[in-house]
Amino acid sequence: SLVNLEYLHLYSNQLSGSIPPELGNLSNLWGLALDSNQLSGSIPSVLGSLSDLHFLNLSSNQLSGSIPVELGNNTNLYSLMLFSNQLSGPIPSELGNLGHLQDLRLFSNQLTGPIPPELGSLSNLNYLYLSSNQLSGSIPPELGSLTNLTRLYLYDNLLTGSIPSELGSLTNLARLYLYDNQLSSSIPPELGNLINLTHLYLYENHLSGTIPAELGNLTNLKYLYLRYNQLTGSIPSQLGNLTNLLELTTTSNQLSGSIPTQIGNLANLRSLSMGNNQFSGSIPPELGNLTNLTYIYLSWNQLTGNIPWQLSNLENLETLRLSGNLLDGNIPKELGNLSKLTYLDLQVNQLSGTIPSELSNLALLEFLILSFNQLTTSIPPEL
C-alpha cells in the first residue's frame, strides 16, 4: 500500500525467506536495496515492471534460479548488483537494453553460457564485474565499444578463444582482469593503447606468442601479471618505460633471451618474479638500482655468470631466489649487507669458493639454501 515509496533500504540485516513479488506494486520506487541478508528463492520477475527503478541491489544473499529477463525492462537502472548469490543459468541478453546502466556486478554466482554481445550496447557502463562464475565461450569483441569502462573483471571463468583486439579501444580502463580462464592465442598489441591502465592481470591462461613491446606504453601501469601461460620470446626492453610498476610477474612461461638491463629503470618495483623460464645470460647489475625491491625470484632459468655484488644495494630485500641456474664464481660477501633478508636460495648452481662469513650479519634470515654447488672449505663458525 506504500504507493508513494521511492526508496526501500533493508540491507545488512538478518532477513530470510523469499523476496515478496508484491514489491512489484511499488510503482514509484527509485532504489531497492536488500543486500547482505539471508534471502533465498528466486528474483521475482515482476521487479521488471518498476519502470522508475534506478538502483537495484540484491547482492550477498542466497538467491537462486536465473536472472529474470524482465529486468531488461528497467531502462532507468544505473546500478544492478546481483553478486555473491547462487544464481544460475545465462546472463540475459535483454540486459543490453539498460542504456543508462553504469554499474553491472554479477560476480560470484554460478552463471553459465556466453557473455552476451548485447552488453556492448551499454555505452554508459563504468564497471562490468562478471568474475567467478562458469561463463564460457569467447570474450565478445563488442565489449570494445564500452569506452566509459574503467573496470573489466572477467576472471575465474571458463572463457576460451583470444583476447579481442577491440579491447584496446577502452582508453579509460584502469583495471583489466582476465586471469584464470582458458584464453589462448597472443596478447594483442592494441592493449598498449590503454594509457590509463594500472592493473593488467592475464595470468593462468593458455596465452602464447611474445609479449608485445607496445605494453611499454602503459606508463601508469602498477601491476603486470603474466605468469602461468605459454609465452615465448624475450622480454621487451620497452618494459623499462613502466616506471610506476610495483610488481612484474612472468613466472612459468617459456620466455628466453637475456633479462633486459632496462628493468633497472623500474625504480618503484617491489616484486620481480621471472622464475621457471628459459632466460640466459647474466643477471643485470642494474637490478641493484631497484632499492624498493622486497622480492626477487629468478630461479630455474639458464642464467650464467657471477651473482652481481650490486644486489647488496637492495636494502629492503626480503627474499632472494636464484636457484636452479648456471651461476658461477663466489657468493658475494656484500650480500651480508641485506639486513632485511629472510630467505636466500642459491641452490643448484655452480658456485664455488667459501661461504662468506658476512652472511652471519643477516639477523633476520630464516632460510639459507646453498645445496648442490661447488662450495669448499668449512662452514663459517659465525653462522
N, C-alpha and C positions, 0 to 999 in steps of 0.2 A: 504493500500500500504506500510505500515511500516513493511516490512517483516523481518527486522533485529532487531526489537524491542524486548528487553529482559525484561524490567520492565515497567509496566504501573500502576502508583500510582495516583489515583484521589480521595483518601479518604478525609473525613472531608470537604466536600463542600456542596452545596445545589442542587446537580444533581437530576433530576427527570426523569420520563419515564422509559422505559424498558432497559435491557442490550442488546446491539446490538449483534445478532448472528454472525455478521461479525468478532467479536473478535476471533472467532474460526479459522480465517485465519492467525493469528499471530503465526506461527508455531515455532518460536524461543523463545516464551515468557517463562520466568522463574518465574516472580512474577506478580500477578494481584491483586491489592488492590483497591476495590471500596467501602469500608466500610464507615459507618457514612455519608450516603447521604439520599436521599428520593426516591431511585429507587424502582420501582414496577414491577409487572408482574412476570413471571416465570424465573427460571435459564435456560439459553439456553443449551440444551443437547450437542450442538456442542463444548462446552468447554471441553468435554471429549476427544476431538481429540488433545488437546495440550499436546503432549507426553513429552515435556521438562518442563512442569509446576511443580515448586517446592512449590509455595506458592499461595494460593487462599483465599482471604478474601473478603467476600460479606456481612459481618455482619452489624447489626444496620441499616437496610433499611426496606422496606415494601414489600419484596419479598414474593410471594405466590406460590401455587402449590406444587408439590412434588420435592424431591431431585432427580435429574436425575441419573438413574442407570449408565449412561455413565461415570460419574465421577470415577467410579471404574476402568476406563482405564488409569487414570492419575497416573501411577505406580511410578512416581518420586516424587509425592507430599510428603512433610514432614509436611505441615501445612494446615488444612482445617477448615476455620472459616465461619460458616453459622449462627451463633447465633443472637438472637434478630431480627427475622423476623416474618413472618406469614406462614411459611412453614408447610405443612400438609402431611398426608399420612405416610407410613412406612419409616424406615431407610433402605436404600437398602443394601441387604446382600453383594452386589458387592463391597462395601467399604472395605470389608475384604481382597480385592486384593492389597490394598495400603501398601505394605510391608515396605516402608520407612517412613510411617507416624509416626510422633512424637506427634502431637497435633491435636486432633479432638474435636471441640466445636460446638455442635448443640443445645445448651440450649436456652430456652425462645423462643420456637416456638409452633406449635400445632401438633407435630408429634404423631402418634398413632401406635398401634401394638406392637409386642415384640421387645426386644433388640436382634439383630441378633447374634447368637452364632459365626458367622464368624468373628466378631470383635475380638475374641480371637486369631486370627492369626496375629494381628498387633504387632509383637514382639518388635518393637522399640518404641511403644507408651509410652509417658510420662504423657500425660494429656488426660483424657476422661471425657468430660462435656456433659451430656445428660439431665440435670435437667430442671425442669419447662416446661415439655411437658405433653402429655397424654399417655405416654407409659404404656403398660400393660403386663401381663404375669409375669414370674419369671425372676430373675437375672440369666443369663447363667453361669453355672459353668466354662465354657471355659474362662471367664474373668480372672480366676485364673492363666492363662498362661502368662499374661501380666506382666512379672517380672520386667520390667523397669518402671512400672507405679508409679508416685508419687502423682497423684490426681485422685480420682474417685468420681465424682459428679453425683448421680442418684436421688437426692431428688426432691420432688414435682412432683411426677408422680402417676400412679395407679398400681404400681408393687405389686405383691402378691407372696405367697409362702415363702419359708425360705431363709435365708441368706446363700449362698453356703459356705461350709467349705473350699472350694478351694481358697477363697479369702485370707485365711491365708498364702498362698504362696507368696503374694505380699509384700515381705520384704522391698522394697524400698518405700512403700506407706507412705506418710506423712499425707494425709487428706482423710478420708472416710466419705462421706456424703450420708446417705441413708434415711434421715428423711422425714416425710410427705409422706409416702406411705401406703400400706396395708400389709406390711410384717408380717408374723406370725412365729410360732414355736420359738425355743430358740436361744439365742445368741451363735454362735459356739465358743467353747473354743479355736479353732485354730486362732482366731483373736489375741490371746495372743502372736502369733509369729511375729506380725507386729512391730518390735522393733524400727522402725523409725517413728511410728505414733505419730502425735502431736494433731490431731483433730479426735474424734470419735463421730459422730452425728447419733444416732439411734432413736431419739425421734419421737413421733407421728406416731407410727405404732401399730401393734397388737402383739408385741413380748411377749412371755410367758416364764415360767421356771425361773431358777435362774440366777443371774449374775455370770459368770464364774470367778473362782478365778484366772484363767490364765491372766485376764486383769491386774492383778498386775505386770505382766512382762513388761508392756508398760511404761518403765521408762522415756521416752521422752514425754509422753502424757501431754498436757496442758489443753485440754477441753474434758470432758466426759459428754455427754448429753444423758440421758436415759429416760427422762420424758414422761408422757402420753403413757405408754404401759400397759401391764398386768403382769409385772414381780412379782415373788413371792420369798419367802425365805429371807434370811438375807443378809446384806452387807458383802462381804468377807473382812476379816481383811487384806488380801493382798493388798487391795487398798491403804493401808497406805504406800506402797512402792512407790507410784506415787508422788515423792517429787517435781516434776516440775509442778504438776497440779495447774491450776489457777481457774478453775470452775468445780464443781461437782454438777450435777443436776439429781436427781432421783424422782422428784415430780410426784404425781398422778400415782402410781403403787399400788401393793398390797404387798409391802415389809414388813417384820416383824422382830422380834428379836430386839436386842439392837443395838445402834449405836456404832460401834467399837471404842475403845479408840485409836486405831492406826490412826484414822482420824486426831488426834492431831499431827501426824508427817508431815502433808502436809503444810510445813512452807510457801510455796508461795501462798497458796489458798486465793483467793479474794472473792469467792462466794460459799456458801454451801446451797443448796436448796434440802430439803428432805421431804417437807410437803406432806399432803394428802396420807399417807401410813398407816401402822399399827404398827409402831415402838413402842416398850415398853421399860421399864427400865428407868434409869435416864439419864440425859444429861451429857456426859462425861466432867469432869472438864478440861480434856486435850485440849478441844476446846479453852481454854484460851491461849494456846501456839500460836495460829494462828493469829499473830499480823498484818498480811496483809489483814485479812478479812474485807470486807465492807458490806457484806450481809449475814444474816443467816435467813433461812426460815425452821422452824421445826414444823409449825402449823399443826393441825388436824391429830395428831397421838394419841398414848396412853401412852405418856411419863409420868413418875411419879417422885416423889422426889422433892427436892428443886432446884431452879434455882442456878447454881454454881456461887459463887461470882467471880470466876476466869474469867468469861466473861468480867469483868471490865478491864482486861488487853488488850482488843481489841481496841487499841487506834484509829484505823482507821474505826471502825464500824459505818455505817450509818443507817442500817436497822436491827432490831432485832424483829422477829416474832415467838412467841412461843404459840400462841393462840390455843384453842381447844384441850387441853391435860388434864392431871390429875395432874398437878403440884401443890404442896402444900408448906406450910411454908411461910416465909416472902419474900417480894420483897427485894433483897439485896440492901442496901443503896449504895454499891460500884458502882452500875450502874450509879450513878451520876457522875462518872469519865469519862464516854464515851462522850467526848466533841464534837465529830463529829456526834453524833446520831441525826437523823431527824425523825425516825419512830420507835416507841416502842409499840408493840402489845402483851399484855399478857391476853387478854380477854378469857372467858370461860375456866377457870381453877378452882382450889380450894385454891387459895392463900388467906392468912389470915394476920392479923396484920394491921399495919398502912401503909399509902402511905408515903414512905420516903421523907422527906423534901429535901434531897440531889438531888432529881430529878429536883429541880429548877435550878441546875447548868447547865442543858442541854440547853444552849442558842440557839442551832440550831434546837431544837425539834419542829416539826410541827404536829405530830400525837402522842397522848398519849391515848391508848385504854386499859382500865383496867376493863371493864364491866364484869358482871357475874362471880364474885369471891366472897370471904367472907371477904372482907376488912372491917375494923371497924374504929372507931373514926372519926375525922373530916378531911376535906380536908386541907392539909397544906397551910397556907396563903402565903407561899413563892412561890407557884405555880402561 
